[in-house]
Amino acid sequence: MKIRPVFSAVVLLSLASIAGVSAGGEGSGKAFVLTQVPYRPDLHGSRSAGFLLDRAAGKGSRICHLAASGELTVLTPEFAAASDPSVSFDGKRVLFAGKRTMQELWNVWEMDVDGGNKRQVTRDVGNCREPEYLATSSITPPDFTDRVRWITFVSDAAGTYRDGSNEPATSLYATNTEPIQERGTVTWRTTYNLSSDFSPTTLRDGRVLFTSMQLSAHSPGAASDTLCWR
């Protein structure tokens, strides 16, 4: 009898290690936060399935903590779906995209590295995925002294569609995770591509590297080329 795994091999979405911290406490070596997705024959092992992480992170996907000892701890058992973890620079918090029910839109959430103190970061900004921490900064003139933490994320809130398809296009957005004095939460769209921008990564100097789908200049109306921008 052929035995098939219930979950596929774990998929590392956050390559940042958590030095000296694990779900079991401090001083236990390096650890990783990752997404585990259920095994789906239509997506695993099929060359025509498309981008695996984009489609497979649906019902049953979950954020897990992998300790140096090999112990795996589920951090999001109360979510119907959770994906796209991003570890904070100090290794103490994790951003992720989650749905408490499958009827909800994807939203960005933040939690402690052990899964505690979960709080919702985005609201009413479409489906929000792939969050990443940004540097602290201020937008309050003239002194710009009230520095707060910011994040970037991907959303389909603009209501546009990818070139030549019925799939929603995505853009990069930014929002603050701590309230700004007299302004509260500020959210704005940071890219305005006619197709899709996604997969942001924060570089060491604070710039953001992301993937952008652009209509092919060589063949008008053809499939989009995929480029990287920063």
Beta strands, then each sheet from edge to edge (+ up, - down):
strand 1: 21-22
strand 2: 25-26
strand 3: 32-36
strand 4: 62-66
strand 5: 72-74
strand 6: 81-87
strand 7: 93-99
strand 8: 107-112
strand 9: 119-120
strand 10: 128-133
strand 11: 150-155
strand 12: 171-176
strand 13: 187-189
strand 14: 197-202
strand 15: 208-215
strand 16: 224-229
sheet 1: 1+ 2-
sheet 2: 3+ 4- 5+
sheet 3: 6+ 7- 8+ 9-
sheet 4: 10+ 11- 12+ 13-
sheet 5: 14+ 15- 16+
end
